[in-house]
Amino acid sequence: MRSPSKLAAGAAAGIFALGGVTGWMAPAILRNARADTLASTTAPPAAVPSGPIALGTAPNYRAIVAQNRGAVVGITTVGEVKVAGDQPFGNWNPFGDDNNNNPFFQFFHQIPQQPSQEMPMHAQGSGFIVSSDGLILTNAHVVNGAKEVMVTLMDHREYKAKVLGTDKTDDIAVLKIDAHDLPTVRLGNSDKLDVGDYVLAIGAPFGLEETATAGIVSATGRSLPGDGAVPFIQTDAAVNPGNSGGPLFDASGAVVGINSQIYTNSGGYEGVSFAVPINLAEGVEQQIVKTGKVEHGRLGVEIQNVNQSLANSFKLSAPQGALVAQVVPDSAAAKAGIKAGDVILKYNGAPITDSGQLSVRVSSTPPGEKATLQVMRDGKPMNITVTIGSANNAALAMNGGSSEASHLGMKLRPLTPDERSQAGVPGGLVVEESSGRAAEAGIQQGDVVLSVNGTPVNSVAQLRDLIHDHGNQVALLIQRGDTRIFIPVGLG
């Protein structure tokens, strides 16, 4: 629910073909590509400084590009997209929007409608090599849903890549190609970045390979809607469709981030770009290489920022901390005794200035580990020890939850207080993914589940219990935009 601009997370500008017509497709996420190489320099590259550059001195961008361009790769994915059959050209209209006054449209409109069908889709993204034996980092959204992933090196060699694992929460994917003695990037320390530091992005915007763009760090620790677990690096380096998954370098030539999203009204660059910190990406990579999956911690609370009015109401000296709006039943927070109205001020001794910081710290805590929260309750500070739960077990998915719940094929989360206010509902669960029986019944991503057979739901655990108590079918009350409708879903 982002207005007026939209966050474009982006796998890639993809090419599609309908009825022999080829065109550009802009997916709903930051899009990527490949293209022409930069001209090589005649002189040997200058040495790249290993530490921060002197104040007022610009970095040697030529040396950074020359030293790292060989480790930046293009990623091409092959998947399928469903083309609607409600018009002879699917969702593409070659005659523009003025259908009523166009005789050609009237003629072609009489062609019998065709059923929906799967059409091949090619998309492109960027990535970078982190080990000489072919380990590559990129964004999860670059390869999600791909049936085949190809990696192209600077010298135009191509390799079929294996996806070792993806983490949608942090938007990180780890690929492996069968190659050796490859050039690699040097990883830096994203925790040392500060506003005003120089940065350089290399990627393939609009299919233009090895394109370098420069800027500065605009902000650190940004929490974005729907991405509360990632403390994004905000920059003004130009990032466009095709840059997703490419590296962000600091002034010393070390990778400090993975370009992931842009904030845009037009679908293109507008000066606000976001990168996943490399320190976070390294931890994800290590988990994927070791186990093939990533586990995230979960506290089980709905939280919001504290403004001055709330600070006055809860007797805080300053507007800071994360205000607990709701505690999920049977969650780690509920078991530890955290209550709605508590203000979490510290997490394991680290100050929490806003709710986004708490989400980041909890998500990066391994499930089962104990954490100490400093909480303000009724104007009095207190410490609460909580055993962090697992976010992997919190969502209903095809491979998670109880057997009855998994048959639904939905991944859900509770509405945030802001979302409840905008939707005008007291509670409910947002559908983040729909597959299996839920998708077959017509439930879509973005729908809000309000009740099960007339009983309001506010948590995943409650929904699971309600499903368990019913027979072979349940009726879910769904809100989609301003419309509410009951949808029956078979449990099988």
Secondary structure, DSSP 8 states (H G I E B T S, - for coil): ---SSEEEE-S--EEEEETTEEEEE--SS--B---------SS------SS---TT----HHHHHHHHGGGEEEEEEEEEEEE--SSTTTT--TT-S--TT-HHHHHHTTS-----EEEEEEEEEEEEEEETTTEEEE-HHHHTT-SEEEEE-TT--EEE-EEEEEETTTTEEEEE-S--S-----B--GGG--TT-EEEEEE-GGG-TTEEEEEEEEEEEEEETTEEEEEEEEE-S---TB-TT-EEEETTS-EEEEEEEEEESSSS--S-EEEEEHHHHHHHHHHHHHHSS---EE--EEEEE--HHHHHHTT-SSS-SEEEEEE-TTSHHHHHT--TT-EEEEETTEE--SHHHHHHHHHTS-TT-EEEEEEEETTEEEEEEEE-EEGGGTS--TTSS-HHHHTT-EEEEE--HHHHHHHT-S--EEEEEE-HHHHHHT--TT-EEEEETTEE--SHHHHHHHHHTS-SEEEEEEEETTEEEEEEEE--
